[in-house]
């Protein structure tokens, strides 16, 4: 509701008093001319003031009848705006729908705008992009500082745990292993593993370690045999020789596996892998075992503490970077935006594709908004209080409507003079 200090109200009141003053002047002139006999010049004054008063009263009635009942009398076709509020609401809503939300009109204006080209020009301006990136950096830093760390830690933990519990670990493992078996990838993995094992067994340090283990085991299990052997030859040398032969034998076996696509080891490996993938997908016991292992990990205090601390670590990293004027995030964002701008400037097909998407989205948005906005405007106006509606409209256009009263007063007076002149001429 408009306040008493609203300048529109004061302007309206001035114009209303001016129109009333003209009406009062006409009435005073009419009374004076009658009192003076209405002859000669007083006849002309009477004719002017009489018609002027009639015109002023008629136009006052017309203006007032738009907003309320004149003198509070419920005459027909008065208080037009309040009584026609629902029709006005529907008409205004339809007008907005047909002239502002018409898809063809919007798309035609959008096509002339060429959004992709304008976006490219905007992104190619270093000063403009730099300014908005700096603003975005400040907004992001301010937003980070507003977060409640304890609440965010709990939210992070709850989110990770909830997602992990919904995750079907067994099915995922089966899918991953299934991908590894496509195109012989599992054989390549086996080959790589065997090569690494061979390289490990061929190392002198490994052979020495194996020899020491063999000698330690033999001395523990067969001490008398070792004593008898030591009388003939060195047990350590025998262990070294055995370790060398074991290494050579293992390497030879590895070479055979690597060289033979149908080697029994490969076949057993493929059969085991295929069976395990099937079990991961179909074996309830194995799937339950995977879920139990996952649940055990999720309830582990150390893991939960680590997950809860992720937010703090991420926040500190972001704060440190965003607080730096040479922020890596800001530089990367600015560089990415400028790259997009250069690409839009040089690639006509990209601009065309973006414009097509924008036009399609705008068309769908206009269609979806038409009914909603139309109904919203209509229902909002219908929900307004009659007095509030009348007051707002009167404050908006009432000052201009007072000119109708003023013009009616003056034009009526001139018409009265013309009629008086015509009567005198005929007589």
C-alpha positions as CSV (number, residue, x, y, z in Angstrom):
1,X,0.0,0.0,0.0
2,X,1.3,3.4,-1.0
3,X,2.4,5.7,1.9
4,X,1.0,9.1,2.6
5,X,4.4,10.6,1.6
6,X,4.3,8.9,-1.9
7,X,5.0,11.7,-4.4
8,X,2.4,10.3,-6.7
9,X,-0.3,10.9,-4.1
10,X,0.8,14.5,-3.6
11,X,0.8,15.1,-7.4
12,X,-2.7,13.5,-7.7
13,X,-4.0,15.7,-4.9
14,X,-2.7,18.9,-6.5
15,X,-4.4,18.0,-9.8
16,X,-7.6,17.1,-8.1
17,X,-7.7,20.4,-6.2
18,X,-7.0,22.3,-9.4
19,X,-9.9,20.5,-11.2
20,X,-12.2,21.3,-8.2
21,X,-11.0,24.9,-8.2
22,X,-12.0,25.2,-11.9
23,X,-15.4,23.7,-11.1
24,X,-16.0,26.1,-8.2
25,X,-14.9,29.0,-10.4
26,X,-17.5,28.0,-13.0
27,X,-20.2,27.7,-10.4
28,X,-19.3,31.1,-8.9
29,X,-19.3,32.6,-12.4
30,X,-22.7,31.1,-13.1
31,X,-24.2,32.4,-9.9
32,X,-22.7,35.9,-10.5
33,X,-24.0,36.1,-14.1
34,X,-27.6,35.1,-12.9
35,X,-27.5,37.6,-10.1
36,X,-26.4,40.3,-12.6
37,X,-29.4,39.4,-14.9
38,X,-27.6,37.4,-17.5
39,X,-27.9,40.1,-20.2
40,X,-25.1,41.3,-22.5
41,X,-21.7,40.3,-21.4
42,X,-23.2,38.6,-18.4
43,X,-25.1,36.4,-20.8
44,X,-21.9,35.3,-22.4
45,X,-20.3,34.6,-19.0
46,X,-23.4,32.6,-17.9
47,X,-23.3,30.5,-21.1
48,X,-19.6,29.8,-20.6
49,X,-19.9,29.0,-16.9
50,X,-23.0,26.9,-17.2
51,X,-21.6,24.6,-19.9
52,X,-18.2,24.6,-18.1
53,X,-19.9,23.4,-14.9
54,X,-21.8,20.7,-16.7
55,X,-18.7,19.5,-18.5
56,X,-16.7,19.4,-15.3
57,X,-19.4,17.5,-13.4
58,X,-19.8,15.0,-16.3
59,X,-16.1,14.3,-16.6
60,X,-15.7,14.1,-12.8
61,X,-18.4,11.4,-12.8
62,X,-16.7,9.6,-15.6
63,X,-13.3,9.6,-13.9
64,X,-14.6,8.7,-10.5
65,X,-16.8,5.9,-12.0
66,X,-13.7,4.1,-13.2
67,X,-12.5,3.5,-9.6
68,X,-15.5,3.7,-7.3
69,X,-19.2,4.6,-7.0
70,X,-19.7,8.4,-7.3
71,X,-20.8,9.8,-3.9
72,X,-21.1,6.2,-2.7
73,X,-24.2,5.6,-4.8
74,X,-24.1,2.1,-6.5
75,X,-25.2,3.3,-9.9
76,X,-24.9,0.9,-12.9
77,X,-21.6,0.8,-14.7
78,X,-19.7,2.5,-12.0
79,X,-16.7,1.2,-10.0
80,X,-15.8,-0.3,-13.3
81,X,-12.2,-1.4,-12.4
82,X,-13.1,-3.3,-9.1
83,X,-16.1,-5.0,-10.7
84,X,-14.1,-6.0,-13.8
85,X,-11.0,-7.1,-11.9
86,X,-11.2,-10.8,-12.9
87,X,-11.8,-9.9,-16.6
88,X,-8.9,-7.4,-16.5
89,X,-6.7,-10.0,-14.8
90,X,-7.4,-12.6,-17.6
91,X,-7.0,-10.0,-20.3
92,X,-3.7,-8.7,-19.0
93,X,-2.4,-12.3,-18.5
94,X,-3.4,-13.2,-22.1
95,X,-1.8,-10.0,-23.4
96,X,1.5,-10.8,-21.7
97,X,1.3,-14.4,-23.0
98,X,0.6,-13.5,-26.6
99,X,3.0,-10.5,-26.9
100,X,5.9,-11.4,-24.5
101,X,5.9,-15.2,-24.3
102,X,5.1,-16.1,-27.8
103,X,7.8,-18.7,-28.8
104,X,8.1,-17.4,-32.4
105,X,8.6,-13.8,-31.3
106,X,11.1,-14.8,-28.7
107,X,13.1,-17.0,-31.0
108,X,13.1,-14.4,-33.7
109,X,14.6,-11.8,-31.3
110,X,17.0,-14.4,-30.0
111,X,18.2,-15.3,-33.5
112,X,19.0,-11.7,-34.2
113,X,20.9,-11.5,-31.0
114,X,23.2,-14.4,-32.0
115,X,24.0,-15.6,-28.4
116,X,27.1,-17.7,-29.4
117,X,28.8,-14.8,-31.1
118,X,28.0,-12.4,-28.2
119,X,29.3,-14.9,-25.7
120,X,32.5,-15.4,-27.7
121,X,33.0,-11.6,-27.8
122,X,32.4,-11.4,-24.1
123,X,34.9,-14.2,-23.3
124,X,37.6,-12.7,-25.5
125,X,37.7,-9.5,-23.5
126,X,40.6,-10.1,-21.0
127,X,39.6,-7.2,-18.7
128,X,36.0,-8.4,-18.4
129,X,36.8,-12.0,-17.9
130,X,39.5,-11.1,-15.4
131,X,37.1,-9.0,-13.5
132,X,34.4,-11.7,-13.2
133,X,36.9,-14.4,-12.4
134,X,38.2,-12.3,-9.6
135,X,34.7,-11.7,-8.4
136,X,33.9,-15.4,-8.6
137,X,37.1,-16.1,-6.6
138,X,36.0,-13.8,-3.9
139,X,32.5,-15.3,-3.8
140,X,33.9,-18.8,-3.6
141,X,36.2,-17.9,-0.8
142,X,33.4,-16.1,1.1
143,X,31.2,-19.2,0.6
144,X,33.9,-21.5,1.9
145,X,34.4,-19.4,5.0
146,X,30.6,-19.6,5.8
147,X,30.6,-23.4,6.0
148,X,30.3,-25.1,9.4
149,X,33.3,-27.4,9.4
150,X,31.9,-29.9,11.9
151,X,28.6,-30.2,10.0
152,X,30.4,-30.5,6.7
153,X,32.6,-33.3,8.1
154,X,29.5,-35.2,9.3
155,X,27.9,-34.6,5.9
156,X,30.9,-35.8,4.0
157,X,31.2,-38.9,6.1
158,X,27.5,-39.7,5.8
159,X,27.6,-39.1,2.0
160,X,30.6,-41.4,1.5
161,X,29.3,-44.1,3.8
162,X,25.8,-44.0,2.2
163,X,27.2,-44.1,-1.3
164,X,29.6,-47.0,-0.4
165,X,26.8,-49.0,1.2
166,X,24.7,-48.6,-2.0
167,X,27.7,-49.7,-4.1
168,X,27.5,-53.3,-5.2
169,X,31.2,-54.2,-4.7
170,X,30.9,-57.7,-6.0
171,X,29.2,-56.7,-9.2
172,X,31.7,-53.9,-9.8
173,X,34.6,-56.3,-9.3
174,X,33.0,-58.8,-11.7
175,X,32.5,-56.0,-14.3
176,X,36.1,-54.9,-14.0
177,X,37.4,-58.5,-14.3
178,X,35.1,-59.0,-17.2
179,X,36.7,-56.0,-19.0
180,X,40.1,-57.4,-18.3
181,X,39.3,-60.6,-20.0
182,X,38.1,-58.9,-23.2
183,X,40.6,-58.9,-26.1
184,X,43.1,-61.1,-24.1
185,X,43.9,-58.3,-21.7
186,X,44.1,-60.8,-18.8
187,X,46.8,-62.7,-20.7
188,X,48.8,-59.5,-21.2
189,X,48.5,-58.9,-17.4
190,X,49.6,-62.5,-16.7
191,X,52.6,-62.1,-19.0
192,X,53.6,-58.8,-17.4
193,X,53.4,-60.5,-14.0
194,X,55.4,-63.5,-15.0
195,X,58.1,-61.3,-16.5
196,X,58.4,-59.4,-13.2
197,X,58.5,-62.7,-11.3
198,X,61.3,-63.9,-13.6
199,X,63.3,-60.7,-13.2
200,X,62.9,-61.1,-9.4
201,X,64.1,-64.7,-9.4
202,X,67.1,-64.0,-11.6
203,X,68.5,-61.5,-9.1
204,X,71.6,-62.7,-7.1
205,X,70.2,-61.3,-3.9
206,X,67.1,-63.5,-4.3
207,X,69.1,-66.6,-5.0
208,X,71.3,-66.0,-1.9
209,X,68.2,-65.5,0.2
210,X,66.7,-68.8,-1.1
211,X,70.0,-70.6,-0.4
212,X,70.1,-69.3,3.2
213,X,66.5,-70.4,3.8
214,X,67.2,-73.9,2.4
215,X,70.3,-74.3,4.5
216,X,68.4,-73.1,7.6
217,X,65.6,-75.5,7.0
218,X,67.9,-78.5,6.4
219,X,69.9,-77.8,9.5
220,X,66.8,-77.6,11.5
221,X,65.1,-80.7,10.1
222,X,68.1,-83.0,9.5
223,X,71.0,-81.9,11.6
224,X,72.8,-85.3,11.4
225,X,72.5,-85.4,7.6
226,X,74.0,-82.0,7.5
227,X,76.9,-83.1,9.7
228,X,77.6,-86.1,7.5
229,X,77.4,-83.9,4.3
230,X,79.8,-81.3,5.9
231,X,82.3,-84.1,6.3
232,X,82.3,-84.6,2.6
233,X,81.4,-81.2,1.0
234,X,80.3,-77.7,2.0
235,X,76.6,-77.6,2.8
236,X,76.5,-73.9,2.0
237,X,77.8,-74.5,-1.5
238,X,75.2,-77.3,-2.0
239,X,72.5,-74.8,-0.9
240,X,73.8,-72.2,-3.3
241,X,73.8,-74.8,-6.1
242,X,70.3,-75.9,-5.3
243,X,69.1,-72.3,-5.2
244,X,70.7,-71.7,-8.5
245,X,69.0,-74.8,-10.0
246,X,65.6,-73.9,-8.5
247,X,65.9,-70.4,-10.0
248,X,66.9,-71.8,-13.4
249,X,64.1,-74.3,-13.2
250,X,61.5,-71.7,-12.3
251,X,62.8,-69.4,-15.0
252,X,62.5,-72.2,-17.6
253,X,59.0,-72.9,-16.5
254,X,58.1,-69.2,-16.8
255,X,59.6,-69.1,-20.3
256,X,57.4,-72.0,-21.3
257,X,54.3,-70.4,-19.9
258,X,55.1,-67.2,-21.8
259,X,55.9,-69.0,-25.0
260,X,52.9,-71.4,-25.1
261,X,49.4,-69.8,-25.5
262,X,47.9,-73.2,-24.5
263,X,50.1,-73.9,-21.6
264,X,48.3,-75.7,-18.7
265,X,49.1,-72.8,-16.3
266,X,47.4,-70.3,-18.7
267,X,44.4,-72.6,-19.1
268,X,44.0,-73.0,-15.3
269,X,44.4,-69.2,-14.9
270,X,41.7,-68.5,-17.5
271,X,39.4,-71.1,-16.0
272,X,39.9,-69.8,-12.5
273,X,39.3,-66.2,-13.7
274,X,36.2,-67.0,-15.6
275,X,34.8,-69.0,-12.7
276,X,35.6,-66.2,-10.3
277,X,33.8,-63.6,-12.5
278,X,30.8,-65.8,-12.6
279,X,30.8,-66.3,-8.8
280,X,31.1,-62.5,-8.3
281,X,28.0,-62.1,-10.3
282,X,25.9,-65.1,-9.2
283,X,27.3,-66.6,-6.0
284,X,25.3,-65.2,-3.0
285,X,28.0,-66.4,-0.5
286,X,30.8,-64.6,-2.3
287,X,28.7,-61.5,-2.8
288,X,27.9,-61.5,0.9
289,X,31.5,-61.9,1.8
290,X,32.3,-58.8,-0.4
291,X,29.6,-56.9,1.4
292,X,30.8,-58.0,4.8
293,X,34.4,-56.9,3.9
294,X,33.0,-53.5,2.7
295,X,31.0,-53.0,5.9
296,X,34.0,-53.9,8.0
297,X,36.0,-51.3,6.2
298,X,33.2,-48.7,6.6
299,X,33.0,-49.2,10.4
300,X,36.7,-49.0,10.9
301,X,37.4,-46.0,13.1
302,X,40.6,-45.1,11.2
303,X,38.8,-45.1,7.9
304,X,35.9,-43.1,9.2
305,X,38.3,-40.5,10.7
306,X,40.1,-40.2,7.4
307,X,36.9,-39.7,5.5
308,X,35.6,-37.1,8.0
309,X,38.9,-35.2,7.7
310,X,38.6,-35.0,3.9
311,X,36.4,-31.9,4.0
312,X,38.9,-30.1,6.2
313,X,41.8,-30.9,3.9
314,X,39.9,-30.0,0.8
315,X,38.7,-26.7,2.4
316,X,42.2,-25.7,3.5
317,X,43.6,-26.4,0.0
318,X,40.8,-24.4,-1.6
319,X,41.1,-21.5,0.8
320,X,44.8,-21.3,0.4
321,X,44.5,-21.2,-3.4
322,X,41.6,-18.8,-3.6
323,X,43.2,-16.4,-1.1
324,X,46.3,-16.2,-3.3
325,X,46.1,-13.4,-6.0
326,X,47.9,-15.8,-8.3
327,X,45.3,-18.5,-7.7
328,X,45.8,-21.6,-9.8
329,X,42.0,-22.2,-9.9
330,X,41.4,-18.6,-11.0
331,X,44.1,-18.8,-13.7
332,X,42.9,-22.1,-15.0
333,X,39.3,-20.8,-15.1
334,X,40.3,-17.6,-16.8
335,X,42.4,-19.5,-19.4
336,X,39.5,-21.9,-20.0
337,X,37.0,-19.1,-20.6
338,X,39.4,-17.3,-22.9
339,X,40.0,-20.5,-24.8
340,X,36.3,-21.0,-25.2
341,X,36.0,-17.4,-26.5
342,X,38.7,-17.9,-29.1
343,X,37.2,-21.1,-30.2
344,X,33.7,-19.5,-30.6
345,X,35.3,-16.7,-32.6
346,X,37.0,-19.0,-35.0
347,X,34.6,-21.9,-35.3
348,X,31.4,-21.1,-37.1
349,X,30.1,-24.6,-36.8
350,X,30.5,-24.5,-33.0
351,X,28.6,-21.2,-32.9
352,X,25.9,-22.6,-35.0
353,X,25.6,-25.7,-32.8
354,X,25.4,-23.6,-29.6
355,X,22.8,-21.3,-31.1
356,X,20.7,-24.3,-32.1
357,X,20.8,-25.6,-28.6
358,X,20.0,-22.2,-27.1
359,X,17.1,-21.7,-29.5
360,X,15.7,-25.2,-28.8
361,X,16.1,-24.6,-25.0
362,X,14.5,-21.1,-25.3
363,X,11.6,-22.5,-27.3
364,X,10.9,-25.2,-24.7
365,X,11.3,-22.7,-21.9
366,X,8.9,-20.3,-23.5
367,X,6.3,-23.1,-24.0
368,X,6.7,-24.3,-20.4
369,X,6.5,-20.7,-19.0
370,X,3.5,-19.6,-21.0
371,X,0.8,-21.3,-19.1
372,X,2.5,-20.9,-15.7
373,X,3.2,-17.2,-16.1
374,X,-0.2,-16.5,-17.5
375,X,-1.9,-18.3,-14.6
376,X,0.4,-16.6,-12.1
377,X,-0.4,-13.1,-13.4
378,X,-4.1,-13.8,-13.5
379,X,-4.3,-15.3,-10.1
380,X,-2.1,-12.6,-8.6
381,X,-4.3,-9.8,-9.8
382,X,-7.5,-11.6,-8.8
383,X,-6.0,-12.0,-5.4
384,X,-5.4,-8.3,-4.9
385,X,-7.6,-6.4,-2.5
386,X,-10.1,-4.2,-4.4
387,X,-9.1,-1.1,-2.5
388,X,-5.4,-1.7,-3.0
389,X,-5.9,-2.3,-6.7
390,X,-7.9,0.9,-7.1
391,X,-5.4,2.9,-5.1
392,X,-2.4,1.7,-7.1
393,X,-4.1,2.3,-10.4
394,X,-5.4,5.7,-9.3
395,X,-1.9,6.7,-8.1
396,X,-0.4,5.5,-11.4
397,X,-2.8,7.1,-13.9
398,X,-5.1,9.3,-11.8
399,X,-3.1,12.5,-12.2
400,X,-3.4,12.2,-16.0
401,X,-7.1,11.5,-15.7
402,X,-7.6,14.8,-13.9
403,X,-6.7,16.5,-17.1
404,X,-9.9,15.0,-18.5
405,X,-11.8,17.0,-15.8
406,X,-9.8,20.1,-16.5
407,X,-10.2,19.8,-20.3
408,X,-13.9,19.0,-19.8
409,X,-14.3,22.2,-17.8
410,X,-12.6,24.4,-20.4
411,X,-14.0,22.6,-23.5
412,X,-17.5,22.7,-22.0
413,X,-17.2,26.4,-21.4
414,X,-16.1,27.0,-25.0
415,X,-19.0,24.8,-26.3
416,X,-21.4,26.9,-24.2
417,X,-20.1,30.1,-25.8
418,X,-20.5,28.6,-29.2
419,X,-24.1,27.6,-28.5
420,X,-24.9,31.0,-27.0
421,X,-23.4,32.7,-30.1
422,X,-25.5,30.4,-32.4
423,X,-28.7,31.2,-30.4
424,X,-28.1,35.0,-30.7
425,X,-27.3,34.7,-34.4
426,X,-30.5,32.7,-35.1
427,X,-32.6,35.1,-33.0
